[in-house]
Amino acid sequence: MPQPSKRVTTRLPQDLVERLDRAARSSSRSRSEVIEAALEAYLVGAYNRPASLMLYAGAGADLSTRRTAEQVDAEIRWLHADE
């Protein structure tokens, strides 16, 4: 069952709205879906940098597990190996 939602109103610069609309059209999603996904990715990154890196790499992230500095370094090295 989907989580209950709440309407949030904000103002965005015109160029950002145009980019949002292009992203929504190209992904066959609504503006709300694109904004929700972007906000979720931002909030994950703002509070859990290793999980954010894994999310962008397409590997998913287990947010319930704390990592040692060595594990984080290994994940970053793994991510950079594709460059």
C-alpha positions in Angstrom: 0.0 0.0 0.0 1.5 3.4 -0.9 2.4 5.8 1.8 0.0 8.7 2.4 1.2 11.9 0.6 1.0 15.5 1.4 1.0 18.4 -1.1 4.0 20.7 -0.9 4.2 24.0 -2.8 7.4 25.7 -3.8 8.7 28.2 -6.4 11.3 27.2 -8.9 13.2 29.2 -11.5 11.8 28.9 -15.0 14.9 27.2 -16.4 14.7 24.5 -13.7 11.0 23.9 -14.4 11.9 23.5 -18.1 14.6 21.0 -17.2 12.1 19.2 -14.9 9.5 19.0 -17.7 12.1 17.6 -20.1 13.2 15.0 -17.5 9.6 14.0 -16.9 8.8 13.6 -20.6 11.9 11.6 -21.4 11.3 9.2 -18.5 7.5 9.0 -19.0 7.0 10.2 -15.4 5.1 13.0 -13.8 6.7 16.1 -12.4 5.9 14.9 -9.0 7.6 11.5 -9.6 10.7 13.2 -10.8 10.8 15.6 -7.9 10.2 12.9 -5.4 13.0 10.7 -6.8 15.4 13.7 -6.9 14.6 14.7 -3.4 15.0 11.2 -2.1 18.4 10.9 -3.8 19.4 14.2 -2.4 18.4 13.4 1.2 20.1 10.0 1.1 23.3 11.7 -0.1 23.1 14.5 2.4 23.0 12.1 5.4 24.7 9.0 4.1 27.4 9.6 1.5 28.5 6.0 1.0 24.9 4.9 0.4 24.5 7.8 -2.0 27.5 6.7 -4.0 26.1 3.1 -4.2 22.7 4.5 -5.2 24.2 6.4 -8.1 26.2 3.4 -9.1 23.0 1.5 -9.5 24.0 -1.1 -6.9 21.4 -0.2 -4.3 22.2 0.6 -0.7 21.6 -1.1 2.6 21.0 1.9 4.9 20.6 -0.2 8.0 24.3 -1.3 8.1 27.1 0.9 9.5 30.4 0.7 7.6 33.9 1.0 8.8 36.2 3.6 7.2 38.0 0.7 5.4 34.7 -0.6 4.0 33.8 2.9 2.7 37.2 3.3 1.1 36.8 -0.1 -0.6 33.4 0.9 -1.9 34.8 4.2 -3.3 37.7 2.4 -4.9 35.1 -0.1 -6.4 33.1 2.8 -7.8 36.1 4.5 -9.3 37.2 1.3 -11.0 34.6 1.9 -13.7 36.0 5.2 -14.7 
